[in-house]
């Protein structure tokens, strides 16, 4: 696993809470923290059985709902650090078809957990934003997030993420609480991802469709739309680096900084299938922004971090994991 950038000694002996720690990135971060000698507790809405299937045995797990403020206060008490990874997992369409089911829980969980961490005197707090909170610009720089509203499909979740960052800044300005560190992620993919065709993002959804034998594979758009993808191991290492080294409340993008076309992505996945399927693009299909890429200069300059895993390698590892863990990959909790 990638460990470039952060110092394991920084986490040694620390009491750390990871919320949403059974998702795509959580198990990787938990493993790195345990290897660094931290005392790690994990909270999520997944079942005990699923949690134990993805977490190391030494991680403490509790199934809990962060929409309950008293629960957040209880689990934050006595912790040195909190990594708030809880997310409403789903495709872009979730932000359109199930707006309230995504927006309301996300806002409640973010607000409750950060306030509980503040009142508990947590020393470091990681808030995770995303590329979707930016206005519609091809290359998305950290200081331009307020230059316009998020895209329509991202509007509610984008606003919720902006609200979380604003909450962190408010504590810093009024109470000088310097714990919050902020990262904004590109499209994360890898092991432990959601491979459901209706809720999963483009990479896991395409992997499942091809692995399940769909042929031809029909893809909306002409394939020219470009997206920024970061492999989950790289994202995990970048997040731990940011928690250690970033200044308080300074947003830092974590992505590849490379625009990969959907056509190239689909071809990359198809080539790694035993029987590569035909790809059938629909130019009339909706594709969203033509280009959607994170600027990553700040991550290099402030953290000394770059995402090292090439797309083809990350896709190969993700396909191999899915083939070995099909049932686990499809057993995810979604708020609602």
N, C-alpha and C positions, 0 to 999 in steps of 0.2 A: 504494500500500500504506500502511496505517496506520502512522505512526511516532510518534504522540503518546506522551509519557511518558519515553522514554529519550534519553540524550545520545549521538549518534554518536561524538563526540570521546572518550568513555570507552573505546571499543573500538578506536580508531585505533592501528594498529601492534601490536596484541596478537596473540599466537599462540594460536589458539582451536581446540579440538577439539569437534566436534559428533558425538555418537554417535547412531545411529538417524536420521541426517540426511537420509534419502531417504523418510521417511514423510509424514504429513499436514502437520506443522508444520515439519519440518526444512528443506525447500527454501526456505521463506519466511524463516526465521531466517538461513540461510546467505547468502541474497541481501542481507538487511539488514546483516549483518556485513561482507560484502565491500564494500558501498556505503559503510560507515563507515571503510573502510581497514584492516580486520583481515586477518591471514593465517589462512585457514580450512582445516582438515582435516576430512574427513567419514569416518566409519566406519559400515558397516551390513552386513547379510547379503544385501542385494540384489545383483544382478549388476552388472558394470561397465556393461553396455549400459543398464540401467534407470537407474543412477545418473547417467550422462551425459545421459540424456533429461530429468532433472528438476533437475540442478544446473548452476549457471553454470560456464563453462569454466575459470575461474580457481580454483575450489575443488579442493583435492587430495582424491582419493578412494582409499580402501582397503577392500576386502572382507575382513572379519575377524569372528571369533566371540569375543564378550566373555566367554563361559564359560571361556575359557583365561586364567588369571591373568597369565601371562608376556606375552601379547599386550596386555593392559591396561596393564601396566607400560611396555611399549615405546611404545605410542601416547600415553601421558600424559607421557612424558619431554620436558622442555623447553617444555611448554605453560603459558601464563599462566592460561587459563580452560578449563573443560570444561562443556559443556552436555549432560547425560546425558538424551537424548530416547528412547533405546531403550525399546521397549514391546512387549508381546505384543498385537498388533493383533487385535481380534476382537469379536464380539457377546457379549452376556451369556451365551449358551449355551455359549461356549467355556470359561467358568469352571465349567461343570457337566459337560460331556461330555468335555473334554480337560484335566482338572484338573492332572495331573502335567506334561503338555506345556506348560502355561502357567506354572505356579507355579515349578517347579524352575529353568528357564532364567532367568526373570525375577529370582529371588532371587540366583542365581549372578552374573548380569551386574551387578546393582546393587552387590553386595558387592565383587566384584572391582574394578569401575571406580572406586568411591569410595576404596577402600584404595590403589589405584595412584595416584590423584590426590593423596591425602594424602602418600604417601611421595615423590612427585615435587615437592612444594611448590607445588601449584597454588594460585593466589591467589583464584580464584572458581570455585565449583562449583554448578551448578544441578541440584537433584533435583526430579523431577516426580511429584507424587502425583495423586490424582483424587478425584472426588466419591464413588467407590465404596468408599473406605476408611472412610467415616463409618458410625456406627450409624444405624438407621432413624429419622431425624428429618425432618420436612418441610423445615425451613430448617436448613442445616448450617453452624454457626459453627466457626471454627478450633479454639477451645479445648475443644470438646466431642467431639473425635474419639475419646477414650478412655472415653466414657460407656457404651459397650457394644460388642459385636462388630459387624463389618460384616454386611450382609444375606447370606443364604445364598448367593445367586448370585455375590456379590462376595467371599466369605469368604477364599479363598486369595490372590487378587490384592490384596485390601485389607490382609491381614496382611503380605504382602510389601512393600507400600508403607509401611506403618507401621514395618516393620523397617528400611527404608532411612532413614527420618527419625530413628529411634532411633540408628542407626549414626552419622549425622552429628552428633547431639547428643553421643554418646560421645566422638568426637574433639575436640569443642569443650571438653568438661568436663575430659578428661584431658590433652590436648595443646595446648589453646587454638588449635586450627585453626579459623580464622574464615571459611574459604572458603565453606562450604555456604549456599546460599539455597534455600528450599523454596517451591514453588507447588503448589496443588491445583487441577486443572482440572475444569471442567464438561464436558459432552458437546461435544467439538470436531468441527466439520464444515467442509468446504470443498474446494478443489482438492487433488489428490494423495491424497484419501481412499480408503478401501477400499470399492468398490461391489459387492463380492460379496454375494449374497443370504444366504449362510450365515454369513459371518464379519463382514460390515459392520454398522455401527451403523444406527440407525433412519433417519436422513436419507439417507445414500447408498444404503441398501438400497431405500427407497421411490422415490428418484429413478430408480434403474435399473429397477425394476419398471414404473414408469409410462412411462419413456422407451422401454422395450422393448415397450410396447403391452399390458400386462396390464390387463384390464378385465372385470369389476369387480376392484378391488384389495381383497383381503381382509386385514383388520387385526385382530389379537388385542385383545380388550378392547372397552369401550364408547367409548373415545376420551377419557375424562375424566382419565386419568393425566397429571400435569404433570412436565415435565423442563426443565432449564436448559441452553440451547444457547449456545455461543460460536463465532463465526466464526473460522477459523484465522488470518487476518491479525491480528485483534484479540488472539488468544492469543499469537501470536509477539511482538507489540509488548509485551504485558504481561509476558511471560517475560523479555525483555531489560531491561525497566524494573526488574523484581524483582532480576535479577542485579546490576544497578548500585546500586539504592537500598535494597533490603530489608536489615534487620539479619540477622546470622548466625542460621540455624536457626529463624527466626520463620516459621511456615507462613502463607501468604497465598493465599486463594481467588481464582481467576480465572474468572469466569463473567459471565453477563448479570445475574444476580440476579432474573431473571424466570421465573416458571413458565408454560411454554407447553404447552397440552394437546396430546395426540397427535392429536386430531381437528382442531384448528386447524392443527397442523403439516401433516397430510396434505392438508387443504384448500388450504393455502398452496402446497404443491408442485403439487397437481393444477391449480390455476388457471394455473400457468405452463407447462403442457403445451399443445401445439398443439390436441390434442383431449382436454380434461380427462376422465379416467375417472370412473366411479362408484366410490364408497367403500363398502365393506361391512364394518361393524364386527361383531365376534363378542363379545357381552357375557360369554360363558362362557370366553373365552380369558384366559390369564395375563397380567397387566399389571405385576406388581411393586408398588413403593410407589405410593401415591396421589399424593404430592407429593415431589419430590426436587430441591431448589433450594439453591444456594450463597448464603450471606450474603457480600456483597461490600463491606461497610463498611470493612474493614481495607485492602483494595486502594485504596479512595479516600483514606483517611486517611494511610496510610503511603507509598503510591506516587503518589498523585494520578492513579490510573488508573481509567478506566471503559471498558467495551467499547462502541464507538460504532455498530457495524453492526447495523441492524434485521434481524430474521429474514427478512423478505421479500426484502430486498436480498441478504443472504448466500445464500439459497436460489437466487435468480436467477443469481448469479455461479457457484454450484456446478453448477447445471444446464448453464449455458453451457460450463463447463470440461469436464464429463463428455461432452457431445455432441462436443466437439472432440478428446477424448483417451480414447476408450472402451478401446482396447487397453491403453494405459498404466495406466489406472485399475484394470484387472483383473489386473495383473501385479505382485503384492505378495508379499514373503516373510513366512512365519509360522513361528516356532520350533516344533519338534516332530519 
